[in-house]
Amino acid sequence: MRAVVEELLVPSHGKLSRVTAARILEHLSFDLSRLRRLLLHRDSLLALADDLEDASRGGQKPRHAVWGAEGWRSCKGWMMTSIGGWGKDEGNFKSPCGLAFSPTGQVLVADRGNHRVQILSDNGRVLKAFASRGSGDGELESPSGVAVSEDGRVLVADRGNNRISVFNMEGRWLYHIGNGTGVEAGEMQGPCGVATSRRNEVLVADCGNHRVQVFTLDGNLKRIMGEGLRYPICVAARKSGEVLVTERGGSSVKVLSPDGRLVASLPLAASRQTRNEFHVCAMGERIAVSDAASHVVRVLDAGSGEVLSQLLLQHHDTSLISPNALAAYDDSLIALADHARHSIVFVQEEK
C-alpha cells in the first residue's frame, strides 16, 4: 500500500519527494479515508507537504494548512473569506462542526476537537473561548452543534455526554437539558445538532434515537417528532415555524410542521458516495445546504426546493474539502465550518 501511494504522490509536484511522501503517510497515520480526501484535493496535500518541508528545515512541528484572516474574494455573485486553522490556540480549531449566529451577528463555533465553544466578532476576532473536556458541569465532550436563543442563552449539543449544555454569552454554565443517556423520552444518544425556534423552543437532533426532541428553553420536554427519520444530524428552524432536518446518508431535506408532521421532502443531488453529509440552515424564503461529499453549498427555494445558486468552492485559498455545519445571518451571510481545514469560511452574497 505504501509503495502504491508513494507512486501516486511523487509525480504530482516537483518538490514532493519520495521521502516527503513517506512522511506524509506517517503524519496521516494511514488514515485511509483522510488520505482519499487529500488525494482528491491536491492543494491540501501540497500544503501539508510544504508544512513538512518547512518543519524539516526549521525543526518546527508540522501543522495542517493554517490560514490567517483572508481578504474577501469574489466568486460568481458571492464574496468569500476564511479564518482559523488547525490548533488549540484561540482562533484556531480542531474539526469545527457546529455554527450559529447570535442576534447581534457574533459567530459561535462548536470546536469539537478542542471540546469548547469559541465566540467570534463579525470581523473574525475571538471574543471568548470557554469550556474544556470532561463530563462535569460546564465541561464538554466532542460538542457537535450550537445555537443561541433570542435572550442570549448558548445551547451546545454535548454529543459525548448525551445532553444539551446551556451557557450564557460570557461562557458561564447555567444548566443541562436532557435526562441522561437512553431511549426514553427526554433521554439522548449522540445528539448531533441543536436549534432554537421563534417559539423559544429547543430542537435537538437526537441522532442515535432517530428523532427530534423539542424542549422548552428551560429544559422541559414538550414533544417528540420526526417519525421515520434515520440518524438526523442537523436541525434548523425557519421563521415560519417549519423545521428542517437532514439525515446521515440521506438525500433530502425533510420539512416538518411545527407539530412534527412531514410537510415536504426536498430532494438533494446526492453524490455516489454511500454516506452523504448534508447540513442545512434557513435563509428567509430560501435555505442553504452544504454538501460535504461534493464540496459545494447550494441555495434552494424553501418551498419548491429549486436550486437558485450553487457554489463550488475550490479556489486555491478558499476551497472546502469538507464543508459541514453552516449558519446564516441577515439572509445573505453564510458561515461554514470547513471540517478538513479546521477553519471557518464566510460567504457573503453580493448585492
C-alpha positions in Angstrom: 0.0 0.0 0.0 2.8 2.5 0.9 4.6 1.9 -2.4 1.4 2.4 -4.4 0.5 5.7 -2.6 4.1 7.0 -2.9 4.0 6.4 -6.7 0.7 8.4 -6.8 2.3 11.3 -4.8 5.7 11.7 -6.3 4.7 12.8 -9.9 2.1 15.3 -8.6 4.6 18.1 -7.8 8.2 18.7 -8.4 9.3 19.3 -4.8 7.2 16.5 -3.3 10.0 14.0 -2.9 9.6 10.3 -2.0 10.9 11.0 1.4 8.3 13.7 1.9 5.6 11.4 0.6 6.6 8.8 3.2 6.5 11.4 5.9 3.0 12.5 4.8 1.8 8.9 5.2 3.3 8.7 8.6 1.7 12.1 9.5 -1.7 10.7 8.3 -1.2 7.5 10.4 -2.6 5.6 7.5 -6.0 7.2 7.9 -7.2 6.0 4.5 -10.4 8.0 4.5 -8.5 11.2 5.1 -5.9 10.2 2.5 -8.6 9.7 -0.1 -9.9 13.2 0.6 -6.4 14.7 0.3 -5.7 12.9 -3.0 -8.9 14.3 -4.4 -7.9 17.8 -3.3 -4.2 18.1 -4.3 -3.9 21.7 -3.0 -4.4 20.5 0.6 -1.9 17.7 0.1 0.7 20.1 -1.2 0.0 22.5 1.6 0.7 19.7 4.0 3.8 18.8 2.1 5.0 22.4 2.4 4.5 22.3 6.1 6.5 19.1 6.4 9.3 20.5 4.3 9.4 23.7 6.4 9.4 21.7 9.6 12.3 19.5 8.4 14.4 22.6 7.8 13.4 24.7 10.8 12.8 22.0 13.4 9.2 23.1 13.9 6.3 20.8 14.4 4.3 20.4 11.2 0.9 22.0 11.2 -2.2 21.4 9.0 -2.5 24.1 6.4 -3.2 27.0 8.8 -4.8 30.1 7.4 -4.8 33.6 8.8 -7.6 36.0 8.1 -8.0 36.3 4.4 -9.3 39.2 2.3 -12.6 38.9 0.7 -12.6 37.2 -2.8 -15.3 37.4 -5.4 -16.8 34.2 -6.9 -20.0 34.2 -9.0 -22.0 36.8 -7.1 -20.6 35.8 -3.7 -17.7 37.1 -1.6 -15.7 34.6 0.4 -13.1 34.8 3.2 -11.8 32.5 5.8 -10.2 32.5 9.3 -8.6 29.9 11.5 -6.6 26.8 11.0 -5.7 23.7 13.0 -4.6 24.2 16.6 -5.6 24.7 20.2 -4.9 28.4 20.5 -7.8 30.8 20.4 -8.8 31.5 16.8 -7.7 28.0 15.7 -9.9 25.0 15.6 -9.9 21.2 15.6 -12.7 19.7 13.5 -15.3 22.5 14.0 -18.7 21.1 13.3 -21.3 23.4 14.7 -22.1 27.1 14.0 -24.6 29.7 15.0 -25.1 33.5 14.8 -26.1 35.4 17.8 -28.9 38.0 17.4 -26.2 40.7 17.1 -24.1 38.9 14.5 -21.5 37.2 16.6 -20.4 33.8 15.4 -20.4 30.8 17.8 -18.3 27.8 16.9 -18.6 24.3 18.4 -14.9 23.5 18.3 -15.3 19.7 18.6 -11.7 18.6 18.8 -10.9 21.2 21.4 -14.1 20.4 23.4 -15.0 24.1 23.7 -17.0 26.9 22.2 -15.5 30.0 20.6 -17.3 33.2 20.0 -16.1 35.4 17.2 -16.8 39.0 16.3 -18.2 39.9 12.9 -14.6 40.5 11.7 -13.3 37.2 13.0 -11.7 38.4 16.2 -12.0 35.9 19.1 -14.2 37.4 21.8 -14.5 34.4 24.1 -13.5 30.7 24.3 -15.0 28.6 27.0 -15.4 25.0 28.3 -13.0 22.2 28.5 -13.1 18.4 28.1 -15.0 16.4 30.7 -18.4 15.4 31.9 -18.9 17.8 34.8 -20.9 21.0 34.9 -19.6 23.4 32.3 -17.5 20.7 30.6 -18.0 19.3 27.1 -17.2 16.1 25.2 -17.0 16.5 21.4 -19.6 19.2 21.0 -21.2 18.9 17.6 -23.7 21.7 17.4 -24.5 25.1 18.9 -27.5 27.5 18.9 -28.3 30.9 20.5 -31.6 31.9 21.9 -33.0 35.4 21.5 -32.2 36.2 25.1 -28.6 35.1 24.7 -28.5 31.6 26.0 -25.9 29.4 24.3 -27.1 25.8 23.7 -24.5 23.2 22.9 -25.1 19.7 21.6 -22.8 18.0 24.0 -22.6 14.8 22.0 -20.2 12.8 24.0 -22.2 13.4 27.2 -25.6 12.9 25.6 -27.1 16.2 26.7 -27.5 19.9 25.8 -25.3 22.1 27.9 -26.5 25.7 28.4 -24.3 28.7 28.9 -24.6 32.4 28.8 -22.7 34.6 26.3 -20.0 35.1 28.8 -19.3 31.4 28.9 -20.8 30.7 32.4 -22.5 27.4 32.6 -26.2 27.6 33.5 -27.8 24.1 33.3 -28.2 20.9 31.3 -31.2 19.8 29.1 -31.9 16.1 28.9 -32.5 13.2 31.3 -29.2 11.3 30.6 -28.3 8.6 28.1 -31.0 6.3 26.8 -34.0 5.8 24.5 -36.8 7.1 26.7 -38.5 10.5 26.2 -36.1 13.2 27.3 -33.0 10.9 27.1 -30.5 11.2 24.3 -28.0 9.2 22.3 -25.4 11.2 20.5 -27.2 14.5 19.9 -25.7 15.9 16.7 -27.5 19.2 16.3 -29.4 21.8 18.1 -31.5 24.8 17.1 -33.9 27.3 18.6 -37.3 28.4 17.2 -39.2 31.6 17.3 -41.4 29.9 19.9 -38.4 29.8 22.2 -38.2 26.1 21.8 -35.0 24.0 21.7 -34.9 21.5 18.9 -32.5 18.6 19.3 -31.4 16.2 16.5 -31.2 13.1 18.7 -29.2 11.1 16.1 -28.8 7.8 17.9 -32.6 7.7 18.7 -33.6 8.7 15.1 -35.8 11.5 16.2 -36.1 15.2 17.0 -36.9 16.2 20.6 -38.4 19.6 21.4 -37.9 21.2 24.8 -38.8 24.5 26.3 -35.9 26.9 26.8 -35.8 25.9 30.5 -35.4 22.2 29.6 -38.9 20.7 29.9 -39.7 18.2 27.2 -42.7 19.3 25.0 -42.9 16.7 22.3 -41.0 14.2 20.1 -41.3 14.3 16.3 -39.7 13.0 13.2 -41.2 9.6 12.8 -39.3 7.7 10.1 -36.1 9.7 10.5 -32.8 7.8 10.2 -29.8 9.3 12.1 -30.8 13.0 12.0 -27.6 15.1 12.1 -28.8 18.6 11.5 -31.9 20.5 12.6 -32.9 24.1 11.8 -36.0 26.3 12.2 -37.5 28.7 9.7 -39.2 31.9 10.7 -42.5 30.4 9.6 -42.1 27.7 12.3 -41.3 24.9 9.9 -38.4 22.6 11.0 -35.7 21.5 8.6 -33.9 18.2 9.1 -31.1 16.3 7.3 -30.1 12.7 8.0 -26.7 10.9 7.8 -26.6 9.1 4.4 -29.8 10.9 3.4 -30.6 12.6 0.1 -33.2 15.2 1.0 -34.2 18.0 3.4 -37.2 16.9 5.5 -39.6 19.8 6.1 -41.7 19.3 9.2 -44.6 21.4 10.5 -44.1 22.9 14.0 -46.1 19.9 15.4 -43.9 17.4 13.6 -46.0 16.5 10.6 -44.0 15.8 7.4 -44.8 18.7 5.0 -42.3 18.1 2.2 -39.1 16.2 1.3 -36.8 18.4 -0.8 -34.5 16.2 -2.9 -30.8 16.9 -2.9 -28.2 15.9 -5.5 -26.5 13.1 -3.6 -23.0 12.0 -4.6 -22.1 8.5 -5.5 -20.6 8.1 -2.1 -22.6 5.9 0.3 -22.5 8.3 3.2 -23.7 11.8 2.4 -23.3 14.6 4.9 -25.8 17.4 4.2 -26.3 20.3 6.7 -29.0 22.9 6.3 -29.9 26.4 7.6 -32.7 28.8 7.0 -32.3 32.0 4.9 -35.7 33.7 4.9 -37.6 32.3 1.9 -34.5 30.3 0.9 -32.5 27.6 2.6 -28.8 26.8 2.3 -27.4 23.3 2.2 -23.7 22.3 2.5 -22.7 19.1 0.7 -19.5 17.7 2.1 -19.1 15.0 -0.5 -19.4 17.3 -3.5 -17.6 20.3 -1.8 -20.5 22.7 -2.6 -23.0 25.0 -1.0 -26.4 25.2 -2.6 -29.1 27.8 -2.0 -32.6 26.5 -2.6 -36.1 27.9 -2.7 -37.6 26.9 0.6 -41.0 26.0 -1.0 -40.1 24.1 -4.2 -36.6 23.0 -3.4 -35.4 24.5 -6.7 -31.6 25.2 -6.8 -31.3 29.0 -7.0 -27.5 29.1 -6.9 -24.6 26.7 -6.3 -21.2 27.5 -5.1 -18.4 25.1 -5.9 -15.7 26.3 -3.5 -12.4 25.1 -5.0 -10.4 28.3 -5.2 -6.8 27.6 -4.2 -7.1 29.7 -1.0 -10.8 29.1 0.0 -11.5 25.6 -1.3 -13.6 23.5 1.0 -12.8 19.8 1.4 -15.5 19.0 3.9 -18.0 21.8 4.5 -20.4 20.6 7.1 -22.2 22.9 9.6 -23.4 26.2 8.4 -25.5 29.2 9.7 -26.9 32.3 8.1 -27.3 35.9 9.3 -29.4 38.6 7.7 -30.4 36.2 4.9 -27.2 37.0 2.9 -24.2 36.0 5.0 -23.4 32.3 5.5 -20.7 30.9 7.8 -19.4 27.4 7.1 -17.3 25.1 9.2 -14.6 23.5 7.0 -14.0 20.3 8.9 -11.0 19.2 7.0 -9.1 22.5 7.0 -10.2 23.3 10.6 -11.3 26.8 9.6 -14.4 28.9 9.3 -15.4 30.3 5.9 -17.7 33.2 5.4 -19.7 33.6 2.2 -21.4 36.9 1.6 -24.0 37.4 -1.2 -23.1 40.4 -3.4 -25.9 42.9 -3.9 
